[in-house]
């Protein structure tokens, strides 16, 4: 069932209502009618049981994706590779010439090779699919009357969803409540200007999608405001679902490295083919048999071209990415893995990334008194201790002067006693607590274990908890002072306002608004304040100055300070815009909240500095708060520059560029400043990782080399724009991801190092022997076997190598650095020649010793495979094997064991011996074979020791692994 009209969906639930309404579209009905038709409740949402039942009926709320490729398709795609086709042709030719057995073995090897390739590919695809699951979109929904977060796929018609700026609309839904809600519907309508939404019924004519202002549609984006909507259609029945067949699934793009490798592969392929052609001609000139030379050349071509490289690289990338996800970093774009290793600057938000985002109101400051609030966490238990008398000379008591607090507190309590306020709350305090909680959207809830939890923004949660400590619950306040309007928070304005119906006898007006936000910004819009005597009085510049000083003092302790202001209204204003309502206000007081730095961050900052990466803080918070925290965790160091949003506004791009390398803290910035900071940093060739969470952060996330979105607090839009998502919102996770990124890149270089040097080894041995006139030291089947067994497993295992010691103690790799940088190309060359030389030597010794050709082949074959297997240990890193620990990569030990066992099998198991044309060897033969093979380790170890010694003498760094 691809498309069901909306009316049919409802008919499935309540036929009689649907019949009456059949001709009416969702947008033409009132919200109540829609809820009735869908058998739902606007206030409570669906019951969880009902939602589960409907999930069964309607299926997942997802657009159908093309099915993954089958194993057969994957094997076919392997087999149609040109080289494999050549091999098949060779098998057919040799069969036609009577070599039935050989051709059979070749075909088996071809199939095994294809199966291995398909297995590798399916592993890679599986890993990528698993990743996609981790980043599945979530939706906020009312179930059983409580707000909850569920996977968007679990939504059903009738669900009431909560929407806010930065959300992707998770299904088609009819709006039931809006506050300045606007949506970008360009994905659906092509119209890029955001559409302002309403909850009103559109009872007139039928209108097009773009004009259905009381509807929101799956896949579009909420750009501003907040709202609630009832889901009417899900999955393929949504508007976007109906056109989904037209939408092409976006393929995972190859990363720059994969692209470069594909090119390199072609390039190497041509060289290998040229060499093989020379071998072929040389062989013929030397009088070798045509068919024999043809088969040898074809096999050599197959073995020499590193056709498995792209698949191995994809697996290494994909498995690395899985490892990262276990460390809380979800990679959304594979290319980010490579870029991570080149990062030179991390620009991080403060709140929640560097700090815990567990806000607790610690002090409440008003001109009538200052209260210290006790209690930690979200439990609504704590006391309000008055620490300063009311009076014109009042000043806040700073942390660290506990005695002063206690003494003053005692005095203040006495003073309060005398005024008879003890037992209830001082009006100023009560005003703050009620206003702060009313102007918040967060909810305090208890989980099944009785632990208190915040649903919503922790800053607002702190205000709700503070009010609850005085017995003002969210539910009670909503009942007594119902919200009748709001201008939602946005990080550019840095404040938010709510309107409430209030008892006029208490407030002197029927409607009151509360505005909370950044003190410097709120204060600018206040004309009056609650003065020291508790009366509203004009706010002069000197008073403002004093309040700003109080703000600075609290901020200098690293606390986040929020101001509260209020204004009375005769009625709810018609225009709900910031300009219209956030002015002419009366200042009430300040909340100071504690948000401690995450304990692991200071160490992560240190690690990133050692790794040549500069950490920078970019925050919307006050400069003083920002610097206090930045100092504590080591981001700010003496001599560093601090810039504010205002400085950024005033600075030209050139001035910003000149300052950007010295600046470690940006405070009071707006999201759009982040874009300029990224650009300025990039002008200095910096590779920038930039964090963000809001809808307005998306452009900066896209512009940054690595856009990093917050998994917990981040909006869907920010996640969509990012390359990486932090599941735990933690700065330390970025540093861990960089370490993984460096390791993955190093491991890819190791697999390339290994595969290419082994391939060169095979070419060298055969080339040398044929040119000298000794015939090929390896039979075609033996060459193919080496390609399949010896190369395959160890190369993969090398990709799983753990982090090298000191990986975070060297500077980032240059962004333009080639894959063979640091002498890798030379190492591949000489080590390939070494391996080829060893195998050739074994062959030559056997021939010189008058051994049979089969025995000579066997010795060359064994030496080649064993020296390659030993060589795998060489490429693990630039350090000596003894230092790295012989067994520390257990995958490689396993791969070595498996490959060696298979290799022995083709010599020791009689039928295999027949097929692979090998012979049993004498003890002295084995001694020669093992001795020669082991030379590959000995020689490389000597060279490592020598280069290590030279590096330590000259102070240069050892080439990267
Ligand atoms: P960071 O950018 O490091 O995450 P931040 O959380 O302070 O820091 P924003 O969320 O953009 O950044 O907030 C900017 C400022 O707006 C805050 O410093 C605070 O003064 C104010 N603010 C934050 N949250 C709210 C809110 N829910 N209501 C009103 N004002 C708020």
Boltz pocket constraint, residues with backbone or C-beta under 6 A from the ligand:
constraints:
  - pocket:
      binder: B
      contacts: [[A, 348], [A, 349], [A, 350], [A, 351], [A, 352], [A, 439], [A, 457], [A, 459], [A, 460], [A, 489], [A, 490], [A, 491], [A, 492], [A, 494], [A, 495], [A, 496], [A, 516], [A, 517], [A, 518], [A, 519], [A, 561], [A, 562], [A, 618], [A, 619], [A, 620], [A, 621], [A, 622], [A, 669]]
      max_distance: 6.0
